[in-house]
Amino acid sequence: MTRPRALLVTMRPAQWVKNVFVMAPAVFARAHSLGHPEVFARALLATAVFILLSGAVYVMNDVLDVEKDRLHPVKRLRPIASGALPVDRAVAGGLLCLAASWALGYLLGPGFLLTSLAYLVLNVAYSMSWKHIAYLDVLSIALGFLLRVLAGSFAIGLALDEVSVFLLLCTFLVALYLALGKRRHELASMGNGVDQSARPALRQYRLHHLDLALRVLAGVTLAVYAVYTVAPQTRQYFGHARLAWTIPFVAVGLLRFLVLLKRSGESRSPTDVMIRDPWFLANGIAYGVTAALVIYL
């Protein structure tokens, strides 16, 4: 493996899909983006910034955990842990990504730049301490997604009071739901002989607590989204309540994640399984097409 490729692998390209949340404000802010293609160009640039920023964070995580990863049966194969990417080159690559993200972020305004800085500080706190504390770790992950949406809002020129509270709340709830699902999978895997030393916070979780939290969160998330689609301000903004047509797709997505989560013998992360599941992907595409038609036509 060449060193540039090793750096790219360390930046976790499979996880870049999470940064589509940066694009969400440009899609839903119809009055702001309709007829203004430059808005979507700014949103794409903001997404690229967060790809670089999150890549730098992944490099930092692997540098900090290199000795622990070398003892892990799977993580020892990561480029830094395996020696394919020397630590000094990894640090240099991470700093280069960070510098590039700041240079591009400067073009998107001070609001975006400050939010991306808050995202970086959050991830440093998570890597250094918060990931070892049960529930604070998943709250940190959910907050990271919320900051993505907020940054995307500032990137396209929205003021803070123009950002949809419903969009922020739905993003936070969905991200918390997925993060708890991942912890549930990791905790269940511990019973199958998977090393639990890699994530000390798992010892503070209980499987039945996570199952209850997931069921409650699924219901709350669906309810909040449903209220958003028919809220007076939503009807006033779009001129109709047809966004409610997308509610079934959200329900199917939440339930499908639970089904994938509880598959026996699945060693991969549930979020990795989710983005490769044909039924989940088909449902996601159907949601995207329906939402785009409802919003823009």
Residue pairs with C-beta under 8 A, 6 or more apart in sequence:
1 9
1 79
1 84
3 84
3 85
3 89
6 79
6 84
6 85
7 59
7 79
7 85
7 89
7 90
7 93
9 78
9 79
10 55
10 58
10 59
10 62
10 78
10 79
10 80
10 85
10 90
10 93
11 54
11 55
11 56
11 58
11 59
11 97
12 54
12 55
12 58
14 272
14 275
15 54
15 58
16 51
16 54
16 55
17 275
18 54
18 145
18 148
19 47
19 50
19 51
19 54
19 148
20 47
21 145
21 148
21 149
21 152
21 171
22 43
22 46
22 47
22 50
22 148
22 149
22 151
22 152
22 155
23 43
23 44
23 46
23 47
23 152
24 149
24 152
24 167
24 171
25 43
25 149
25 152
25 153
25 155
25 156
25 158
25 163
25 164
25 167
26 32
26 33
26 39
26 40
26 42
26 43
26 152
26 156
27 33
27 291
27 292
27 295
28 164
28 167
28 295
29 39
29 153
29 156
29 158
29 162
29 164
30 237
30 238
30 295
30 296
31 237
32 39
32 156
32 157
32 158
32 162
33 39
33 40
33 156
34 296
39 156
39 157
42 108
42 155
42 156
42 157
43 152
43 155
43 156
45 104
45 107
45 108
45 155
46 105
46 108
46 112
46 151
46 152
46 155
46 156
47 152
48 104
49 101
49 104
49 105
49 108
49 112
49 116
50 101
50 116
50 119
50 148
50 151
52 97
52 98
52 100
52 101
52 104
53 97
53 98
53 101
53 116
53 119
53 120
54 123
55 94
55 97
56 94
56 95
56 97
56 98
56 101
57 120
57 123
57 127
59 80
59 90
59 91
59 93
59 94
59 97
60 94
60 123
60 124
60 127
61 127
62 69
62 78
62 79
62 80
62 81
62 90
63 80
63 87
63 90
63 91
63 94
64 127
64 128
65 75
66 80
66 81
66 87
68 75
68 197
68 198
69 75
69 76
69 78
69 80
69 81
70 76
70 81
71 195
71 197
72 81
72 195
72 198
73 195
75 81
75 198
76 82
79 85
79 90
80 86
80 87
80 90
85 93
98 120
101 116
102 113
102 116
105 112
105 113
105 116
106 113
108 154
108 155
109 154
109 155
109 157
111 154
111 160
112 151
112 154
112 155
115 147
115 150
115 151
115 154
116 147
116 151
118 147
119 144
119 147
119 148
119 151
122 140
122 143
122 144
122 147
123 144
125 140
126 137
126 140
126 141
126 144
130 136
130 137
130 140
131 137
131 140
131 199
131 201
132 200
132 201
133 201
133 204
134 201
134 202
134 204
134 205
135 204
137 179
137 183
137 201
138 176
138 179
138 180
138 183
139 176
141 175
141 176
141 179
142 172
142 173
142 175
142 176
142 179
143 172
144 175
145 171
145 172
145 174
145 175
146 168
146 171
146 172
146 175
148 171
149 163
149 167
149 168
149 171
150 163
150 168
153 162
153 163
164 228
166 224
166 225
166 227
166 228
166 231
166 234
167 228
169 224
170 221
170 224
170 225
170 228
173 217
173 220
173 221
173 224
174 221
176 217
177 214
177 217
177 218
177 221
177 254
177 257
178 257
178 270
178 271
178 274
180 210
180 213
180 214
180 217
181 214
181 257
181 258
181 261
181 270
181 271
182 269
182 270
182 271
183 201
183 202
183 205
183 210
184 205
184 207
184 210
184 211
184 214
184 261
184 270
185 261
185 266
185 269
185 270
186 194
186 199
186 202
187 202
187 205
187 207
187 210
188 207
189 267
190 196
190 202
196 202
196 203
214 258
214 261
218 254
218 255
218 258
221 250
221 254
222 247
222 250
222 251
222 254
225 247
225 250
226 244
226 247
228 234
228 243
229 241
229 243
229 244
229 246
229 247
230 241
230 244
234 241
234 243
235 241
238 294
238 295
240 294
242 294
243 291
243 294
243 295
245 290
245 294
246 287
246 290
246 291
246 294
249 283
249 284
249 286
249 287
249 290
250 287
252 283
253 280
253 283
253 284
253 287
256 274
256 277
256 279
256 280
256 283
257 270
257 274
257 280
260 266
260 270
260 273
260 274
260 277
260 280
261 270
263 273
266 273
274 280
275 281
